Amino acid sequence: MLITQYLDEPCPRCGGTGKYGNVNVHHNVLRRGCNHCRQWTHFYLPDVNKKVIYLDQFFLSHAFRAQEKPFVEAAHRIADMAARQLIVCPYSSVHTSETHLWRHEQQQDLFTFIKQTARGQKFNEDFEIKRIQLSRAFTAFRAEGDITQPIEKNDAFREDVNTWDDYFYIDMRPILGDIEAMRQGKLNAIEALVNLFPDWAASTTSFAEDMEIEAKGYGQSLMKQYFQMLTALGAGDLIAYLNAPTDAMYVEYLLHYDKDTLQSDAQLARAAKFLVSPHFMMIPHLRISCGLFAMLRKLVKEGAYKNPEKARKKLAGLFYDSNCISIFGPYCDAIFVDRIMHQWCEAPQARVLEPYGTAIFSVAGWDAFHSYLDDIEENYTEDIHRAVDIVYPGLYT
Ligand SMILES: [Zn+2]
């Protein structure tokens, strides 16, 4: 058997020393084994209640570069608390994309660092979480049920986060698209966004109206992309179908419901009605991203981001930031984001994560972040401490 760590103590079965040790941790059971007598010993570990903290790319890349003390200190503290099973900082598809867009020789080292900080824990793919939320809202819409849908924590994670970490984690191969196309797409999206600013600056709509405009705009873009995909398919372009953005697939997904009982025209009409309905607008990820973009509209109206070149630079990471906050934020106990996103998230009009009780931190408040971590230390009970000493002998005595 593969012993991960040999122990100084003798095997309780055969009394032999030097061949007895920890093998693995699975479903809150630690297995020890002895290569002398070939017997197993099992230890039942106490339940853990980990806080989920999303560390954005900004935090992780600063921690990785290790040039600024506050990041280094916070990263060490996080690694220690994660090892003691108090917190978990899963990585996401947004980290994977942003890291691979980074043109740097240390790209893979950064990605390794991110996976190590996460101890292998990963969020489900962003498109999958969006699909689940869409499906839940559409089901409520069809049943004329509640317009607000609850967040189910299980939707966001591959595995239960509240189990003890094993010694080894499976290193998932990242799902990567065409990196060059992604880089170009990111530039194009920011360019198109900044080009809208003169119109936004002249508009007189309210914050609430802006949120609705954003949501309806997203609904229209879903429909448009679906029809573009159909047109390509009609022209015999199967590759275009296969490469269609996941957004185009969402409408197709809606059309699968009641396929046997509803004519295709009626299905399409119903999907179109759904995309302008309150049920659609209250989809958690959409509500949050619309709040953030309404915030941007407000700032533009107030005279911010007048210089297009500077605006493009300042907002370069906006779509990724908005994705990480809106898709993963509701499933987290806390998120660490950049200073501007922190301000937007907590602006009185927006308060985008308030319904989910997610705490928001940034470099604007290191003390607040550390005092949040201090509170979590209270979960380090005698039980957990003892179990940590058994799982990681000698490390935390
Ligand atoms: Zn033995």
Boltz pocket constraint, residues with backbone or C-beta under 6 A from the ligand:
constraints:
  - pocket:
      binder: B
      contacts: [[A, 11], [A, 12], [A, 13], [A, 14], [A, 15], [A, 16], [A, 20], [A, 34], [A, 35], [A, 36], [A, 37], [A, 38], [A, 39]]
      max_distance: 6.0
